[in-house]
Structures are given as structure tokens and as C-alpha cells.
Amino acid sequence: MSHILAIDVGTSKVCALIAQIGADKSARIVGSGICKSQGLVKGVITDIAKAAAAIKTATDEARQHAGVSISRAIVSVSGAYAKSVQSSGKANIPLKDIEFKDVNRVMRLALESAAAPSPPDEEILHVFPYSFKVDDQSYVEDPVGMSGSRLETQVNIILAKKTALDNLRKAIAGAGIEIGALALSGYVASIAVLNEDEKKLGACVIDIGAASFNLVVYQGNAPRHCDFFAVGGGHITSDLAISLHTPQRAAEEIKIQYGRLNGKDNGSIEIPEIGNENAVRRSVSWETIANVIGARMEETVLIQNGLLIKSHLKSDAAAGVVFTGGASKLVGLSEMAEPIFGNIPIRIAYPKALAGMADSLRDPTYSVAIGLIRYGAGEFTPYEIDSNNVLKGNPRGGAQKPIEQGEEIDQGETKIKSPEVDFPPDGISEPTFLKRFWNWLSQIF
């Protein structure tokens, strides 16, 4: 058995989980650690030393609970760092039977033919194929094993700012941890909450954190688009503090205990005033609290709907919108969001359970952390080029087969020897003469 360490570096908290992975790729949570975040603003690291200290505290706690010493982790990457780029690739199939390496080849060609090649200050985080075509047959779910002379694919390339990733790496290294893989937080949150029907039909997952939300549109069992906006649950807290003239800490408690998006209850609560917390408290109605929270959440949901419309994929999200993250627990969110999104299905999602999962982790707040564990255990899209430039896959015809260029690939504590491939797995760099010649031969044969 092996172990996986997953670290979700969020604006409000750092969550570290350790899972034991069985021979059947099943995961059991054996350790967890949570620490209040430091050195992060709106998902971006602003103080490496403070961020490293919080990461170390959470990780040390998880190690202590698990009783294992593991120093290689899968780490979440905020959507604040990332953007989506669309591309497509075509390749001839010489042997007429499509193999896993042919999927690798056509995806690499899609990378090279991207309309906006990756600039030097950006890195490839993920490459997701969301559509395959074999000869004249469209809507192919899995091309491996099919007969054909030509394979085409459309891909969603997730790029991230190199400087931001370097700062994240420094913070992780400062905590004495090595990064085994990076994963977009919105993507792994989707893994944690979506069911198979939603993945197949298409869905929009919105993970609302403390200072921002991540939006991911699934189509064809893969993320088709990602977006980010710096508005989250923390803004509700600030609005309450300002409107009610109460300290931030008291405003956060009010949001958690009495947060709702309707004012039907006529009750009231006693709250402290700024600078005079121990004095006589004053009364505030629940309706007033609901109005403050409702104004901010309505604005947030309107922004989310606008981003979904802007993606031109709203009609492809047939399964509707799936909310997760801490702020998704506000009572009445579904009822508020439904008319704004045009009466499409809306649901609030909790992370799917794992063995050994404590009740405290069965909460939308931990969807990203649980998703990281599932991702590390092998639950990902049917095909994906990951942050290590490795093509991973769960083709229906066989087991996971990472493809790089004969290198040893670390996945937690498990090492897999990848096979040699007949196509150079480079990134979106400018093609050399030899590479262009190779591409030309690929298209002929």
C-alpha cells in the first residue's frame, strides 16, 4: 500500500489530508490537518514565509494523525493563476487501430497548434480533450480500440502564471515538502462532487471560497472551460461588519450561525459593537441580516451567471449548476440562484464520501481537499496531460497508462515506469524544423 498527501492552500485555511491507497486504487483517509491561512490574499500568495508556516502546521498535524512520514504532495492551484485556451489536433492512424499512444500524439499536436502559444511566463497545468472524432464519426467518447484512419480532438489547455506557481512552490518547499503534482482547485472540486450523469451531460461547478469563486464547465466528461472571480464568502462577512457596525469576528459568527437568504423569520439576536464588545449589546433582526447577506449573494450569483454566459457554454450545461465550497451552505442559495440562471437545475454539493472520512470533512468547505485525494488515487478525466507533462488516462479498454518519454513518474509514493512513445511530448513551444518535419510525416502516414 502507498500513501498520498494532498494540500489545499486556500485563502482562509490550509487543509492537508493523507490517504492510504489500496491495490484497487481505493482511498482511505488516515490523517488530516487544518490551519488558518496566512500570507494569502484572494487566493494569491503575498508572504511566502507566512504561507509556508501555515502549510507546515497543517501538514505536521496530518502526519501525526496518520503516523506516517510523507513529504511529497499533490497541491491545489487557485483559479486566480489560471486561464483556458482552446485548441484542436488531427493525426493519421497508420495501423488503422487507435491506441493510447495515438491519443497522446493527437493531443500533443493540439498543443502545438494552439492559436495562442504559451508565453514564457506561463506553464501548462492541464490539457483536457473534451471531444474526439474518428474519420467522419463525431461525438466519440473513447477512441482507444476503434478502427479508423484519422483521429481528431478538441482540447482545453489550462495555463497558469509561472511567477505565481514559483511562489507557491517556494511556500511548499519552505514547509519541507516536495510537489509531486499540481491541480487546478476548481477541477479537483468537480471530481469530488460531480456524479457520472452530470459529467456526461455537462455541468457548471462553482466552488465559492472565502475570497473568490472558481467556475468550471464540464462537457464530454472533461473540463471545457475555467474561470475565476475575486468575490467569496469573506465579502459577506465584511458587509455584515460594516452594515451592523460589529467586529469582523462577530460578523463571521453571525454569518455561520444565522446566515440565510430570506427574511421570513421575525426573530432577532444580540450583537456587540465595534470597540465596545463587552458592553451592552444591541438587538438586530434576522431579516436585516438576511437582507445584507442576500444583497451580496445576489450580486455574486449575477456575476457567476454572466461568466457562464460569456463562456458560450451555458446551453451545454444540461445538468445545471452545482455549487460547493463554504459559502454554498447559505440557506436559500438554490432558491435565489434558480431564477438568475434561467431556471436550470441547481444543487448544493457535498464531497462524495471516502473511507475513513471524518464527519467534519463531509462538508462543501473541503471539496477541493477531498478532490485532490481522489485525483491522486487515479480518479480523473478519461485522458489528461497533467502538470508534469504526463498523459494519464482511464480508457475504458484498460488501466491507467501514463505516457511521457521513458521517464519514471512519481505519484505520491508510487512510481510507475512509463512506456516510450513515438512522438516528442513537448509543450507549446515554437516548433523546430525537425518537429515540423515530424508533424508532416505524421499527417501523411
VOPAGU-2260 file (C-alpha; in pm, 1 decimal, decimal comma):
REM VOPAGU-2260
SITE   aa  ch    i         X         Y         Z
SITE  MET   A    0       0,0       0,0       0,0
SITE  SER   A    1     104,1     358,4     -62,4
SITE  HIS   A    2       5,3     696,3      77,6
SITE  ILE   A    3     -95,6    1027,1     -77,7
SITE  LEU   A    4     -52,9    1369,3      79,1
SITE  ALA   A    5    -292,4    1635,1     -52,8
SITE  ILE   A    6    -262,1    2003,8      36,2
SITE  ASP   A    7    -533,7    2257,4     -37,9
SITE  VAL   A    8    -385,6    2606,6       1,9
SITE  GLY   A    9    -684,4    2837,6      38,2
SITE  THR   A   10    -730,3    3198,9     138,6
SITE  SER   A   11    -896,4    3118,8     471,9
SITE  LYS   A   12    -741,2    2782,5     555,6
SITE  VAL   A   13    -479,1    2525,8     461,8
SITE  CYS   A   14    -610,4    2169,1     465,6
SITE  ALA   A   15    -371,4    1872,8     449,8
SITE  LEU   A   16    -505,8    1519,0     407,7
SITE  ILE   A   17    -321,8    1187,4     399,1
SITE  ALA   A   18    -487,2     884,4     242,8
SITE  GLN   A   19    -385,8     521,8     220,4
SITE  ILE   A   20    -423,7     387,1    -133,0
SITE  GLY   A   21    -509,7      20,9    -180,7
SITE  ALA   A   22    -416,2    -209,1    -464,4
SITE  ASP   A   23    -757,3    -142,7    -618,8
SITE  LYS   A   24    -690,4     236,5    -611,2
SITE  SER   A   25    -938,3     283,1    -326,0
SITE  ALA   A   26    -854,8     564,3     -84,0
SITE  ARG   A   27    -890,9     573,6     293,9
SITE  ILE   A   28    -833,6     897,5     486,0
SITE  VAL   A   29    -587,2     828,4     768,3
SITE  GLY   A   30    -480,0    1179,4     867,5
SITE  SER   A   31    -594,1    1539,7     843,9
SITE  GLY   A   32    -465,2    1879,6     948,5
SITE  ILE   A   33    -622,0    2222,3     920,7
SITE  CYS   A   34    -461,5    2557,6     987,5
SITE  LYS   A   35    -578,5    2914,9     938,4
SITE  SER   A   36    -411,5    3057,3     627,3
SITE  GLN   A   37    -152,4    3329,5     644,5
SITE  GLY   A   38      20,8    3519,4     367,8
SITE  LEU   A   39    -259,1    3478,2     110,5
SITE  VAL   A   40    -494,7    3736,1     -34,1
SITE  LYS   A   41    -774,0    3637,5    -277,1
SITE  GLY   A   42    -608,3    3304,3    -346,0
SITE  VAL   A   43    -265,8    3456,0    -422,1
SITE  ILE   A   44      42,8    3417,3    -202,6
SITE  THR   A   45     160,2    3753,7     -69,6
SITE  ASP   A   46     400,7    3636,2     203,4
SITE  ILE   A   47     593,3    3314,6     133,5
SITE  ALA   A   48     725,5    3268,8     488,5
SITE  LYS   A   49     380,9    3303,6     649,0
SITE  ALA   A   50     220,7    3076,0     391,9
SITE  ALA   A   51     494,7    2815,5     447,4
SITE  ALA   A   52     437,1    2823,3     823,5
SITE  ALA   A   53      63,7    2756,7     782,3
SITE  ILE   A   54     129,5    2475,4     533,3
SITE  LYS   A   55     380,2    2314,3     770,1
SITE  THR   A   56     141,1    2333,2    1066,0
SITE  ALA   A   57    -140,7    2165,0     872,9
SITE  THR   A   58      88,3    1900,3     723,6
SITE  ASP   A   59     257,0    1815,9    1053,9
SITE  GLU   A   60     -85,7    1764,8    1213,1
SITE  ALA   A   61    -194,2    1533,3     929,8
SITE  ARG   A   62     129,1    1332,0     957,3
SITE  GLN   A   63      83,9    1296,8    1331,4
SITE  HIS   A   64    -269,4    1163,3    1289,1
SITE  ALA   A   65    -165,9     925,6    1010,3
SITE  GLY   A   66     151,5     804,1    1177,7
SITE  VAL   A   67     344,0     821,8     850,4
SITE  SER   A   68     619,4    1048,7     725,7
SITE  ILE   A   69     539,9    1162,1     372,5
SITE  SER   A   70     695,5    1466,5     210,6
SITE  ARG   A   71     565,3    1456,9    -147,6
SITE  ALA   A   72     228,4    1616,6    -211,8
SITE  ILE   A   73     -42,2    1694,0    -463,8
SITE  VAL   A   74    -115,9    2065,3    -426,6
SITE  SER   A   75    -413,8    2274,7    -534,3
SITE  VAL   A   76    -367,1    2577,6    -759,6
SITE  SER   A   77    -605,6    2871,2    -731,9
SITE  GLY   A   78    -804,2    2974,2   -1037,2
SITE  ALA   A   79    -657,9    3321,8    -981,2
SITE  TYR   A   80    -343,6    3190,2   -1151,4
SITE  ALA   A   81    -511,9    3014,3   -1442,9
SITE  LYS   A   82    -683,9    3064,0   -1777,9
SITE  SER   A   83    -833,7    2843,3   -2051,0
SITE  VAL   A   84    -708,3    2821,0   -2410,6
SITE  GLN   A   85    -889,0    2611,6   -2673,1
SITE  SER   A   86    -713,8    2417,4   -2949,6
SITE  SER   A   87    -752,9    2115,2   -3177,9
SITE  GLY   A   88    -534,3    1849,1   -3336,3
SITE  LYS   A   89    -552,4    1595,1   -3618,0
SITE  ALA   A   90    -341,2    1285,7   -3684,9
SITE  ASN   A   91    -344,5     995,9   -3928,6
SITE  ILE   A   92    -353,5     643,0   -3782,8
SITE  PRO   A   93    -101,7     424,4   -3973,5
SITE  LEU   A   94    -211,9      89,5   -3820,7
SITE  LYS   A   95    -584,9     172,2   -3850,0
SITE  ASP   A   96    -646,0      66,0   -3486,6
SITE  ILE   A   97    -629,9     354,9   -3242,8
SITE  GLU   A   98    -400,4     300,9   -2945,0
SITE  PHE   A   99    -330,1     500,6   -2630,7
SITE  LYS   A  100     -14,8     643,1   -2789,9
SITE  ASP   A  101    -224,7     780,1   -3078,0
SITE  VAL   A  102    -430,6     980,0   -2828,2
SITE  ASN   A  103    -102,7    1111,3   -2688,2
SITE  ARG   A  104      15,2    1211,4   -3034,6
SITE  VAL   A  105    -301,3    1395,6   -3135,4
SITE  MET   A  106    -314,2    1581,4   -2803,1
SITE  ARG   A  107      47,8    1694,9   -2845,4
SITE  LEU   A  108     -39,2    1816,4   -3194,3
SITE  ALA   A  109    -329,0    2011,9   -3047,0
SITE  LEU   A  110     -84,9    2175,2   -2805,8
SITE  GLU   A  111     144,2    2279,6   -3088,3
SITE  SER   A  112    -138,4    2416,5   -3299,1
SITE  ALA   A  113    -281,0    2633,1   -3019,6
SITE  ALA   A  114    -382,8    2970,4   -3158,8
SITE  ALA   A  115    -213,9    3145,2   -2866,6
SITE  PRO   A  116     111,2    2962,3   -2785,2
SITE  SER   A  117     212,0    2964,8   -2420,8
SITE  PRO   A  118     429,9    3270,5   -2344,1
SITE  PRO   A  119     748,4    3223,1   -2138,4
SITE  ASP   A  120     577,1    3340,3   -1818,7
SITE  GLU   A  121     307,1    3069,0   -1829,9
SITE  GLU   A  122     308,9    2694,8   -1761,6
SITE  ILE   A  123      78,3    2417,2   -1872,0
SITE  LEU   A  124    -124,1    2292,0   -1576,3
SITE  HIS   A  125    -364,9    2056,4   -1755,1
SITE  VAL   A  126    -467,6    1960,6   -2107,7
SITE  PHE   A  127    -816,8    1809,5   -2132,3
SITE  PRO   A  128    -958,5    1658,7   -2453,2
SITE  TYR   A  129   -1334,6    1710,3   -2446,1
SITE  SER   A  130   -1419,5    1589,7   -2796,5
SITE  PHE   A  131   -1288,0    1313,7   -3024,4
SITE  LYS   A  132   -1366,5    1239,0   -3387,8
SITE  VAL   A  133   -1264,8     923,2   -3575,1
SITE  ASP   A  134   -1279,9     966,0   -3952,2
SITE  ASP   A  135   -1630,0    1110,6   -4008,8
SITE  GLN   A  136   -1772,9     984,6   -3679,7
SITE  SER   A  137   -1818,1    1265,4   -3427,1
SITE  TYR   A  138   -1904,6    1251,7   -3055,1
SITE  VAL   A  139   -1665,3     963,7   -2987,9
SITE  GLU   A  140   -1635,5     914,4   -2611,2
SITE  ASP   A  141   -1323,9     694,9   -2613,1
SITE  PRO   A  142   -1127,9     637,5   -2936,3
SITE  VAL   A  143    -891,0     369,7   -2799,0
SITE  GLY   A  144    -961,7      35,3   -2963,9
SITE  MET   A  145   -1162,1     185,6   -3250,2
SITE  SER   A  146   -1069,8     135,3   -3614,6
SITE  GLY   A  147   -1002,4     443,4   -3822,4
SITE  SER   A  148    -754,1     621,3   -4041,6
SITE  ARG   A  149    -776,9     966,7   -3882,7
SITE  LEU   A  150    -816,9    1090,8   -3525,8
SITE  GLU   A  151    -917,0    1444,8   -3427,8
SITE  THR   A  152    -955,9    1607,6   -3088,8
SITE  GLN   A  153   -1052,5    1938,1   -2931,2
SITE  VAL   A  154    -872,4    2027,3   -2609,7
SITE  ASN   A  155    -896,3    2274,1   -2324,4
SITE  ILE   A  156    -548,3    2389,0   -2218,2
SITE  ILE   A  157    -521,5    2526,8   -1863,7
SITE  LEU   A  158    -230,7    2771,1   -1835,3
SITE  ALA   A  159    -103,6    2924,2   -1512,2
SITE  LYS   A  160     126,4    3218,1   -1437,0
SITE  LYS   A  161     479,3    3088,4   -1383,2
SITE  THR   A  162     568,9    3352,9   -1122,6
SITE  ALA   A  163     260,7    3266,3    -915,3
SITE  LEU   A  164     340,1    2894,5    -935,3
SITE  ASP   A  165     701,3    2963,3    -838,5
SITE  ASN   A  166     580,5    3145,9    -526,3
SITE  LEU   A  167     354,2    2852,1    -442,8
SITE  ARG   A  168     645,6    2611,4    -490,5
SITE  LYS   A  169     863,1    2824,8    -260,2
SITE  ALA   A  170     596,4    2821,7       9,8
SITE  ILE   A  171     554,8    2443,7     -18,9
SITE  ALA   A  172     934,2    2394,3     -14,9
SITE  GLY   A  173     956,6    2623,8     287,3
SITE  ALA   A  174     731,4    2378,1     470,5
SITE  GLY   A  175     974,1    2095,2     388,5
SITE  ILE   A  176     751,0    1939,1     123,7
SITE  GLU   A  177     814,4    1845,0    -237,0
SITE  ILE   A  178     543,8    1893,3    -500,5
SITE  GLY   A  179     455,2    1573,8    -682,8
SITE  ALA   A  180     179,2    1731,6    -892,8
SITE  LEU   A  181     -27,3    2048,2    -920,0
SITE  ALA   A  182    -401,1    2050,7    -988,7
SITE  LEU   A  183    -648,0    2330,2   -1054,9
SITE  SER   A  184    -870,8    2370,1    -747,9
SITE  GLY   A  185   -1193,6    2403,3    -947,8
SITE  TYR   A  186   -1113,9    2083,1   -1139,2
SITE  VAL   A  187   -1049,4    1868,7    -831,3
SITE  ALA   A  188   -1356,0    2017,3    -659,2
SITE  SER   A  189   -1553,0    1891,8    -960,6
SITE  ILE   A  190   -1405,1    1544,4    -915,4
SITE  ALA   A  191   -1520,1    1549,5    -553,0
SITE  VAL   A  192   -1882,0    1648,1    -617,6
SITE  LEU   A  193   -1999,2    1555,1    -969,1
SITE  ASN   A  194   -2172,7    1226,2   -1042,6
SITE  GLU   A  195   -2126,4    1037,4   -1368,4
SITE  ASP   A  196   -2450,4    1164,7   -1524,7
SITE  GLU   A  197   -2353,3    1526,8   -1458,7
SITE  LYS   A  198   -2009,7    1474,6   -1611,9
SITE  LYS   A  199   -2159,8    1315,9   -1920,6
SITE  LEU   A  200   -2448,8    1559,9   -1969,6
SITE  GLY   A  201   -2241,8    1868,3   -1889,6
SITE  ALA   A  202   -2248,9    2079,2   -1574,9
SITE  CYS   A  203   -2116,1    2405,1   -1434,1
SITE  VAL   A  204   -1937,1    2363,9   -1099,1
SITE  ILE   A  205   -1896,1    2677,6    -888,3
SITE  ASP   A  206   -1669,1    2647,4    -584,3
SITE  ILE   A  207   -1726,7    2950,4    -359,1
SITE  GLY   A  208   -1437,4    3007,1    -121,0
SITE  ALA   A  209   -1360,2    3273,6     135,1
SITE  ALA   A  210   -1228,5    3538,2    -104,6
SITE  SER   A  211   -1315,0    3411,1    -451,9
SITE  PHE   A  212   -1501,7    3153,6    -655,6
SITE  ASN   A  213   -1382,2    2911,6    -922,5
SITE  LEU   A  214   -1609,7    2821,6   -1212,9
SITE  VAL   A  215   -1556,1    2507,2   -1421,6
SITE  VAL   A  216   -1780,0    2395,6   -1708,8
SITE  TYR   A  217   -1776,4    2020,4   -1771,7
SITE  GLN   A  218   -1857,6    1880,8   -2114,2
SITE  GLY   A  219   -1773,6    1543,1   -2262,5
SITE  ASN   A  220   -1652,6    1409,5   -1924,9
SITE  ALA   A  221   -1384,0    1679,7   -1907,3
SITE  PRO   A  222   -1345,8    2046,2   -1807,0
SITE  ARG   A  223   -1420,2    2255,5   -2115,5
SITE  HIS   A  224   -1369,1    2597,6   -1957,6
SITE  CYS   A  225   -1249,1    2751,7   -1630,6
SITE  ASP   A  226   -1290,2    3098,4   -1482,7
SITE  PHE   A  227   -1230,6    3286,3   -1157,5
SITE  PHE   A  228   -1361,5    3592,7    -979,9
SITE  ALA   A  229   -1238,3    3751,1    -657,3
SITE  VAL   A  230   -1566,1    3752,0    -463,9
SITE  GLY   A  231   -1640,1    3498,3    -191,9
SITE  GLY   A  232   -1784,1    3429,4     149,7
SITE  GLY   A  233   -1543,7    3669,1     318,8
SITE  HIS   A  234   -1711,3    3959,3     141,5
SITE  ILE   A  235   -2037,9    3868,0     314,2
SITE  THR   A  236   -1856,9    3887,1     648,1
SITE  SER   A  237   -1717,9    4230,1     563,2
SITE  ASP   A  238   -2061,5    4354,2     453,0
SITE  LEU   A  239   -2213,9    4236,7     781,3
SITE  ALA   A  240   -1938,2    4400,7     984,4
SITE  ILE   A  241   -1986,3    4732,9     805,8
SITE  SER   A  242   -2367,2    4730,9     793,7
SITE  LEU   A  243   -2418,2    4612,3    1152,4
SITE  HIS   A  244   -2122,8    4807,3    1297,5
SITE  THR   A  245   -1988,9    4491,4    1459,3
SITE  PRO   A  246   -1637,8    4336,5    1470,8
SITE  GLN   A  247   -1524,6    4104,0    1189,7
SITE  ARG   A  248   -1509,5    3806,7    1425,0
SITE  ALA   A  249   -1868,3    3864,2    1539,8
SITE  ALA   A  250   -1980,1    3913,9    1177,4
SITE  GLU   A  251   -1827,9    3578,7    1079,7
SITE  GLU   A  252   -2010,7    3405,7    1365,5
SITE  ILE   A  253   -2337,6    3570,5    1261,5
SITE  LYS   A  254   -2289,6    3452,9     902,1
SITE  ILE   A  255   -2220,4    3094,5    1009,3
SITE  GLN   A  256   -2497,9    3065,2    1269,8
SITE  TYR   A  257   -2770,7    3278,7    1116,7
SITE  GLY   A  258   -2676,3    3304,3     750,2
SITE  ARG   A  259   -2977,8    3272,8     525,1
SITE  LEU   A  260   -3103,3    3429,8     204,3
SITE  ASN   A  261   -3459,7    3500,0     311,5
SITE  GLY   A  262   -3608,9    3711,3     584,8
SITE  LYS   A  263   -3916,3    3510,1     671,6
SITE  ASP   A  264   -3816,3    3463,4    1035,4
SITE  ASN   A  265   -3904,3    3756,3    1261,9
SITE  GLY   A  266   -3654,0    3667,7    1534,0
SITE  SER   A  267   -3358,8    3880,2    1642,9
SITE  ILE   A  268   -3014,7    3841,1    1800,6
SITE  GLU   A  269   -2790,2    4045,7    2026,2
SITE  ILE   A  270   -2462,7    4165,3    1869,1
SITE  PRO   A  271   -2158,7    4355,3    2004,2
SITE  GLU   A  272   -2048,3    4693,3    1872,1
SITE  ILE   A  273   -1705,4    4777,9    1732,9
SITE  GLY   A  274   -1467,8    4888,9    2007,6
SITE  ASN   A  275   -1715,1    4801,1    2280,7
SITE  GLU   A  276   -1753,7    4424,0    2257,6
SITE  ASN   A  277   -1800,9    4363,6    2630,9
SITE  ALA   A  278   -2062,3    4635,7    2682,9
SITE  VAL   A  279   -2438,6    4607,5    2648,6
SITE  ARG   A  280   -2531,1    4451,0    2318,1
SITE  ARG   A  281   -2794,2    4575,7    2078,8
SITE  SER   A  282   -3063,6    4381,9    1900,4
SITE  VAL   A  283   -3063,7    4314,7    1524,3
SITE  SER   A  284   -3340,9    4130,8    1339,2
SITE  TRP   A  285   -3270,4    3821,3    1136,2
SITE  GLU   A  286   -3444,4    3992,5     845,2
SITE  THR   A  287   -3180,5    4267,7     848,1
SITE  ILE   A  288   -2904,1    4007,4     846,5
SITE  ALA   A  289   -3074,4    3819,5     560,4
SITE  ASN   A  290   -3103,5    4139,8     357,0
SITE  VAL   A  291   -2731,1    4216,2     391,7
SITE  ILE   A  292   -2629,7    3860,7     300,5
SITE  GLY   A  293   -2886,1    3846,9      20,7
SITE  ALA   A  294   -2763,3    4165,2    -146,4
SITE  ARG   A  295   -2406,2    4037,6    -165,2
SITE  MET   A  296   -2501,7    3685,9    -277,0
SITE  GLU   A  297   -2739,7    3812,7    -543,0
SITE  GLU   A  298   -2459,2    4023,7    -686,8
SITE  THR   A  299   -2224,2    3723,2    -672,7
SITE  VAL   A  300   -2469,5    3488,6    -846,5
SITE  LEU   A  301   -2533,6    3750,2   -1116,2
SITE  ILE   A  302   -2157,0    3762,3   -1181,0
SITE  GLN   A  303   -2144,3    3382,6   -1196,6
SITE  ASN   A  304   -2429,0    3369,0   -1446,7
SITE  GLY   A  305   -2257,5    3640,3   -1652,4
SITE  LEU   A  306   -1933,8    3439,4   -1665,9
SITE  LEU   A  307   -2123,5    3127,0   -1769,9
SITE  ILE   A  308   -2298,5    3320,0   -2048,4
SITE  LYS   A  309   -1965,2    3469,6   -2155,0
SITE  SER   A  310   -1820,6    3117,6   -2190,9
SITE  HIS   A  311   -2087,3    3040,7   -2458,3
SITE  LEU   A  312   -2134,7    2702,8   -2288,6
SITE  LYS   A  313   -2445,5    2762,9   -2081,5
SITE  SER   A  314   -2661,3    2557,0   -2317,3
SITE  ASP   A  315   -2410,4    2270,1   -2286,5
SITE  ALA   A  316   -2450,5    2252,8   -1906,5
SITE  ALA   A  317   -2758,2    2031,9   -1935,4
SITE  ALA   A  318   -2721,2    1900,5   -1579,7
SITE  GLY   A  319   -2730,4    2256,6   -1448,2
SITE  VAL   A  320   -2520,4    2437,7   -1187,4
SITE  VAL   A  321   -2355,5    2261,5    -894,3
SITE  PHE   A  322   -2248,6    2481,0    -602,8
SITE  THR   A  323   -1986,4    2375,7    -350,0
SITE  GLY   A  324   -1740,1    2546,9    -116,0
SITE  GLY   A  325   -1801,2    2705,8     222,8
SITE  ALA   A  326   -2037,0    2984,2     112,2
SITE  SER   A  327   -2259,2    2736,5     -73,4
SITE  LYS   A  328   -2407,9    2630,9     263,0
SITE  LEU   A  329   -2606,1    2953,5     298,2
SITE  VAL   A  330   -2973,2    2865,1     340,8
SITE  GLY   A  331   -3175,0    2962,9      35,5
SITE  LEU   A  332   -2890,3    2975,4    -219,4
SITE  SER   A  333   -3060,5    2732,5    -458,5
SITE  GLU   A  334   -3386,5    2928,7    -448,6
SITE  MET   A  335   -3204,5    3255,9    -516,4
SITE  ALA   A  336   -2984,9    3116,8    -795,2
SITE  GLU   A  337   -3251,0    2929,2    -993,7
SITE  PRO   A  338   -3428,9    3229,8   -1149,7
SITE  ILE   A  339   -3099,3    3413,6   -1206,7
SITE  PHE   A  340   -2956,1    3119,7   -1402,1
SITE  GLY   A  341   -3276,7    3085,3   -1603,7
SITE  ASN   A  342   -3449,7    2805,8   -1411,1
SITE  ILE   A  343   -3191,2    2538,8   -1490,3
SITE  PRO   A  344   -3124,5    2266,7   -1228,0
SITE  ILE   A  345   -2935,4    2392,2    -919,7
SITE  ARG   A  346   -2794,6    2180,1    -640,0
SITE  ILE   A  347   -2563,9    2225,9    -339,9
SITE  ALA   A  348   -2295,9    1955,7    -342,7
SITE  TYR   A  349   -2106,5    1790,4     -60,1
SITE  PRO   A  350   -1791,1    1590,9    -138,9
SITE  LYS   A  351   -1852,8    1224,2    -212,0
SITE  ALA   A  352   -1757,9    1012,4      88,9
SITE  LEU   A  353   -1429,0     827,2     122,6
SITE  ALA   A  354   -1344,4     551,8     368,9
SITE  GLY   A  355   -1211,2     688,3     696,5
SITE  MET   A  356   -1358,2    1030,4     624,7
SITE  ALA   A  357   -1443,6    1215,7     947,4
SITE  ASP   A  358   -1780,9    1384,0     973,6
SITE  SER   A  359   -1606,9    1722,7     987,1
SITE  LEU   A  360   -1471,2    1663,0     635,2
SITE  ARG   A  361   -1815,9    1582,9     491,2
SITE  ASP   A  362   -1862,4    1949,5     416,6
SITE  PRO   A  363   -1852,6    2161,0      95,5
SITE  THR   A  364   -1564,6    2353,9     254,2
SITE  TYR   A  365   -1340,2    2051,7     193,5
SITE  SER   A  366   -1442,6    1962,2    -162,1
SITE  VAL   A  367   -1104,1    2068,2    -303,8
SITE  ALA   A  368    -904,8    1868,7     -46,9
SITE  ILE   A  369   -1116,6    1554,8     -98,3
SITE  GLY   A  370   -1093,1    1605,3    -474,3
SITE  LEU   A  371    -712,4    1614,7    -451,6
SITE  ILE   A  372    -713,9    1275,4    -279,8
SITE  ARG   A  373    -944,6    1129,1    -543,6
SITE  TYR   A  374    -728,7    1279,7    -818,6
SITE  GLY   A  375    -413,2    1130,7    -667,6
SITE  ALA   A  376    -581,0     791,8    -638,3
SITE  GLY   A  377    -649,8     788,0   -1011,6
SITE  GLU   A  378    -993,8     945,9   -1043,5
SITE  PHE   A  379    -955,6    1195,3   -1325,1
SITE  THR   A  380   -1081,6    1260,8   -1675,2
SITE  PRO   A  381   -1056,1     976,4   -1930,7
SITE  TYR   A  382    -744,0    1145,3   -2073,6
SITE  GLU   A  383    -532,7    1430,9   -1939,6
SITE  ILE   A  384    -186,7    1576,7   -1975,8
SITE  ASP   A  385    -100,5    1682,3   -1623,1
SITE  SER   A  386     132,4    1940,2   -1467,7
SITE  ASN   A  387     427,6    1701,7   -1511,9
SITE  ASN   A  388     363,6    1682,4   -1889,2
SITE  VAL   A  389     245,6    1322,7   -1848,3
SITE  LEU   A  390     -51,7    1185,0   -2040,2
SITE  LYS   A  391    -265,0     998,4   -1789,3
SITE  GLY   A  392    -577,5     812,8   -1878,7
SITE  ASN   A  393    -857,4     587,5   -1769,9
SITE  PRO   A  394    -956,4     447,9   -2109,7
SITE  ARG   A  395   -1245,0     207,2   -2094,5
SITE  GLY   A  396   -1035,2     -59,4   -2259,1
SITE  GLY   A  397    -761,7     -70,4   -1996,2
SITE  ALA   A  398    -597,7      61,1   -1684,1
SITE  GLN   A  399    -421,8     391,0   -1628,4
SITE  LYS   A  400    -120,9     421,1   -1858,9
SITE  PRO   A  401      89,3     733,4   -1801,9
SITE  ILE   A  402     283,9     832,3   -2111,6
SITE  GLU   A  403     586,0    1054,5   -2106,3
SITE  GLN   A  404     923,1     974,5   -2263,2
SITE  GLY   A  405    1051,3     672,8   -2076,3
SITE  GLU   A  406    1088,4     863,8   -1750,2
SITE  GLU   A  407     993,1     748,4   -1403,5
SITE  ILE   A  408     679,5     923,2   -1283,6
SITE  ASP   A  409     616,8     979,3    -913,8
SITE  GLN   A  410     257,6     968,6    -792,0
SITE  GLY   A  411     264,9    1006,2    -417,4
SITE  GLU   A  412     482,3     718,7    -300,2
SITE  THR   A  413     403,8     507,0    -606,8
SITE  LYS   A  414     636,9     507,8    -907,5
SITE  ILE   A  415     524,0     394,9   -1249,5
SITE  LYS   A  416     763,8     330,8   -1535,6
SITE  SER   A  417     607,2     489,7   -1840,2
SITE  PRO   A  418     647,8     343,1   -2188,0
SITE  GLU   A  419     843,9     506,0   -2467,2
SITE  VAL   A  420     636,3     699,4   -2715,2
SITE  ASP   A  421     699,6     770,4   -3078,1
SITE  PHE   A  422     618,8    1140,8   -3059,7
SITE  PRO   A  423     816,6    1404,9   -2871,8
SITE  PRO   A  424     598,2    1519,7   -2577,8
SITE  ASP   A  425     696,1    1884,6   -2578,9
SITE  GLY   A  426     483,9    2173,1   -2457,0
SITE  ILE   A  427     352,1    2460,1   -2665,7
SITE  SER   A  428     698,3    2571,3   -2767,8
SITE  GLU   A  429     775,0    2706,2   -3113,8
SITE  PRO   A  430     816,1    2402,6   -3344,9
SITE  THR   A  431    1164,7    2335,8   -3475,4
SITE  PHE   A  432    1233,9    2228,6   -3836,0
SITE  LEU   A  433    1267,2    1862,8   -3726,2
SITE  LYS   A  434     943,0    1882,0   -3529,6
SITE  ARG   A  435     756,5    2036,2   -3824,6
SITE  PHE   A  436     900,8    1764,6   -4047,4
SITE  TRP   A  437     783,9    1500,1   -3798,7
SITE  ASN   A  438     434,4    1651,5   -3793,1
SITE  TRP   A  439     426,3    1648,9   -4172,7
SITE  LEU   A  440     519,9    1277,8   -4179,0
SITE  SER   A  441     255,7    1205,0   -3913,5
SITE  GLN   A  442     -14,0    1359,0   -4127,9
SITE  ILE   A  443      92,6    1158,3   -4437,1
SITE  PHE   A  444     126,3     821,6   -4268,7
